[in-house]
């Protein structure tokens, strides 16, 4: 049961719907049961909220074009005008959300972390994945983040490519993944992943037929990213240890969510040998230069 508190054009909901439909097709063998499940997914397992009327209409049209005109897309303010109930059909029933997805307006409080706090406070279990301006995790939403961690666990922090929204925005974004309903303990392992290189090359040419090209095993990198978030370091294959780091955060900090793998600055024996070698080469070069200068003087 997936909901989005700032639906926009419903891109994330469409993606979630497709994932659930694929999962249903792979796990249900009976054609009749599959049809029932597909109808249930579309009618009951998706809910989106969008405040702007024009964008709300775009979301409705997008869902219809993607093969679903029955999802719950509500023209409401998710922060002040939503009680957690279905908008259509089961209007007296709470939407039993166990998955939250979000790409919030970054101009909102805490870069949009206020939407996260609101949604997670209305969930009892499940997971959340949000993509947001990374300053939300480094101080812009400190107090909101601290409150979120009182009832939810940060599982992963993923640094996304700077050109992810090329042509629309150039802000640095991160994906934060949460487990809902469990307070974050200070010794909890958090997976920090540098996904700056996701394998795609992006352009913003208006007349180009394809502005997104897989030039660096993008499919493989995204598949491994999912495995790393779920299972951890043992799934490292394409990524290097500089791109994947397991660490901890302070639940009372709220501004330490964007960590990178520590750099070992201790010199090695090879470093020492290279320094000595470079120094000796420099000394020999100077001696040869001085010797050459003395020979020139004697010649004169």
C-alpha positions in Angstrom: 0.0 0.0 0.0 1.9 2.9 -1.4 1.3 6.6 -0.8 3.0 9.8 -1.9 2.3 13.1 -0.1 3.5 15.4 -2.9 2.4 13.5 -6.0 3.2 16.0 -8.7 2.6 14.3 -12.1 2.3 10.9 -10.3 5.6 9.6 -11.8 6.6 7.8 -8.6 3.1 6.3 -8.1 3.1 5.0 -11.7 6.5 3.4 -11.1 5.2 1.8 -7.8 2.1 0.5 -9.6 4.2 -1.1 -12.4 6.5 -2.7 -9.8 3.5 -4.2 -8.0 1.9 -5.4 -11.2 5.1 -7.1 -12.3 5.4 -8.8 -8.9 1.8 -10.0 -9.1 2.4 -11.4 -12.6 5.5 -13.3 -11.4 3.9 -14.7 -8.2 0.3 -15.5 -9.2 -0.3 -18.3 -11.7 -4.1 -18.2 -11.9 -5.3 -15.8 -14.6 -8.5 -15.1 -12.7 -6.6 -14.4 -9.4 -4.1 -12.2 -11.3 -6.9 -10.1 -12.8 -8.4 -9.6 -9.3 -5.1 -8.6 -7.8 -4.3 -6.2 -10.7 -7.6 -4.5 -10.1 -7.0 -4.3 -6.4 -3.6 -2.8 -6.8 -5.0 -0.1 -9.1 -8.1 0.7 -7.0 -6.9 0.1 -3.4 -3.1 0.0 -3.0 -2.1 3.5 -4.4 -2.8 6.9 -2.9 -1.4 10.3 -3.9 -2.0 13.8 -2.7 -1.4 17.0 -4.7 -2.2 20.5 -3.6 -2.0 22.4 -6.9 -5.1 21.8 -9.0 -3.4 22.0 -12.4 -0.7 19.5 -11.3 -3.4 17.3 -9.8 -5.2 17.1 -13.1 -1.9 16.2 -14.7 -1.5 13.4 -12.2 -5.0 12.0 -13.0 -4.3 12.1 -16.8 -0.9 10.5 -16.3 -2.5 7.6 -14.3 -5.1 7.2 -17.0 -2.5 7.1 -19.8 -0.6 4.5 -17.9 -3.6 2.2 -17.7 -5.2 3.2 -14.5 -8.0 5.6 -14.0 -9.2 4.4 -10.6 -6.4 5.2 -8.2 -6.9 7.5 -5.3 -5.4 10.8 -6.3 -6.6 13.6 -4.0 -6.5 17.3 -4.5 -5.6 18.1 -0.9 -2.9 19.6 1.3 -1.3 16.5 2.8 0.1 18.5 5.7 -3.2 20.1 6.9 -6.2 18.7 5.1 -5.7 14.9 5.0 -6.8 12.4 7.7 -5.2 9.3 6.3 -8.4 7.9 4.7 -9.2 6.7 1.2 -10.6 9.5 -1.0 -12.8 7.2 -3.1 -14.7 4.0 -2.4 -13.6 3.2 1.1 -14.0 6.7 2.5 -14.5 5.5 6.0 -11.4 3.4 6.0 -7.8 4.4 6.8 -5.3 3.8 4.0 -3.1 1.0 5.4 0.1 2.5 4.0 3.3 0.3 4.4 5.4 2.1 1.7 6.0 5.8 1.4 7.7 7.4 -1.6 8.4 11.1 -2.1 10.1 13.8 -4.1 8.9 16.9 -2.2 9.0 20.6 -3.1 12.5 21.6 -1.8 11.2 25.0 -0.9 9.1 23.5 1.8 10.2 23.4 5.5 13.4 21.5 5.9 13.7 21.1 2.1 10.5 19.0 2.3 11.3 16.9 5.3 8.0 18.2 6.9 6.2 15.9 4.4 8.3 13.0 5.5 7.5 13.6 9.2 3.8 13.9 8.5 3.6 10.7 6.5 5.7 8.6 8.8 3.7 9.7 11.8 0.6 8.2 10.1 2.2 4.8 9.4 2.6 1.9 11.8 5.1 -0.2 9.8 6.8 -0.5 6.4 9.5 1.4 4.6 10.0 4.9 3.1 12.3 6.1 0.3 12.5 9.8 -0.4 14.7 11.8 -2.8 15.4 15.2 -1.5 18.0 18.0 -1.6 20.9 16.7 0.4 21.1 19.8 2.7 18.1 18.3 4.4 20.4 15.7 5.9 23.3 18.1 6.7 21.6 20.7 8.8 18.6 22.3 7.0 16.1 19.9 8.7 18.0 19.1 11.9 15.0 19.4 14.3 12.6 17.6 12.0 15.2 14.8 11.4 15.7 14.3 15.1 11.9 13.9 15.6 11.7 11.5 12.7 14.4 9.3 14.2 12.4 8.9 17.5 10.1 6.5 15.7 11.9 5.5 12.5 15.3 4.1 11.5 17.5 5.5 8.8 18.7 2.5 6.8 20.6 4.1 3.9 21.8 7.5 2.6 22.5 7.5 -1.2 24.2 10.4 -2.9 22.7 10.8 -6.4 24.3 12.3 -9.6 24.4 16.1 -9.7 22.9 16.1 -13.2 19.9 13.8 -12.2 17.4 16.6 -12.9 19.4 18.3 -15.7 17.4 21.1 -17.4 15.2 21.5 -14.4 17.5 21.7 -11.4 21.2 21.3 -10.5 20.8 20.7 -6.8 22.6 17.8 -5.1 20.1 15.2 -4.0 20.2 12.2 -1.8 17.8 9.3 -1.3 17.1 8.4 2.3 15.6 5.0 3.1 13.8 4.4 6.4 12.3 1.5 8.3 9.0 2.8 9.7 8.0 2.3 13.3 11.3 1.6 15.0 13.3 4.2 16.8 16.9 4.7 15.5 19.5 3.4 17.9 22.9 5.1 18.0 24.6 1.8 17.1 22.4 1.1 14.1 24.4 0.5 10.9 23.6 3.0 8.2 24.7 2.3 4.6 26.2 5.4 2.9 26.5 5.0 -0.8 28.1 7.4 -3.3 26.0 6.9 -6.4 27.3 10.0 -8.2 28.2 7.8 -11.1 25.1 5.8 -11.8 26.2 4.7 -15.3 24.0 7.1 -17.2 25.0 10.1 -19.4 22.4 12.8 -19.5 22.0 15.7 -21.9 19.5 18.4 -22.3 19.2 18.8 -26.0 15.7 19.7 -27.0 15.8 17.9 -30.4 17.5 14.8 -29.2 15.6 11.5 -29.5 17.2 10.2 -26.3 18.7 12.4 -23.5 19.5 9.4 -21.3 22.1 6.9 -22.4 23.5 3.9 -20.5 27.2 4.5 -21.0 28.6 2.7 -17.8 26.6 -0.4 -17.0 23.7 1.7 -15.5 21.4 -1.3 -15.2 24.0 -3.3 -13.3 24.8 -0.4 -11.0 21.1 0.2 -10.1 20.5 -3.5 -9.5 23.6 -3.6 -7.2 22.4 -0.5 -5.4 19.2 -2.2 -4.5 21.1 -5.3 -3.3 23.5 -3.1 -1.2 20.6 -1.3 0.5 18.9 -4.5 1.3 21.8 -6.9 2.1 24.9 -4.8 2.8 28.6 -5.1 2.0 28.5 -8.7 1.0 26.8 -7.6 -2.3 29.7 -5.3 -3.3 30.8 -6.1 -6.9 30.6 -3.2 -9.3 30.9 -0.5 -6.6 34.3 0.1 -4.9 34.8 0.4 -1.1 35.2 4.2 -1.6 31.6 4.3 -2.9 30.1 2.2 -0.1 30.6 2.8 3.6 28.8 1.4 6.6 28.7 3.8 9.6 26.5 5.2 12.3 24.7 8.5 13.0 23.8 10.2 16.2 20.0 10.2 16.6 20.3 13.5 18.6 22.2 15.2 15.8 20.0 15.3 12.8 22.7 16.7 10.5 25.0 13.8 10.0 23.1 11.9 7.3 25.5 12.6 4.4 28.7 10.7 5.2 31.4 9.4 2.9 33.9 6.6 3.4 36.8 7.8 5.6 40.1 8.4 3.8 43.1 6.6 5.3 45.8 9.2 5.5 48.4 7.0 7.2 51.5 6.6 5.1 52.4 3.1 3.9 55.9 1.6 3.4 55.4 2.1 -0.3 54.7 5.8 0.3 57.9 6.0 2.3 60.0 4.3 -0.4 58.6 6.6 -3.1 59.4 9.7 -1.0 63.0 8.5 -0.4 63.3 7.5 -4.1 62.1 10.9 -5.3 64.4 12.7 -2.8 67.5 10.7 -4.0 66.6 11.4 -7.6 66.4 15.1 -6.8 69.8 15.0 -5.0 71.5 13.2 -7.9 70.0 15.6 -10.4 71.4 18.6 -8.4 74.8 17.0 -8.1 74.9 16.3 -11.9 73.9 19.9 -12.5 76.6 21.3 -10.2 79.2 19.0 -11.8 78.2 20.1 -15.3 78.6 23.7 -14.2 82.1 23.2 -12.8 83.2 21.4 -16.0 82.0 24.4 -18.0 84.0 26.8 -15.9 87.2 24.7 -16.2 86.7 24.5 -19.9 86.7 28.3 -20.2 
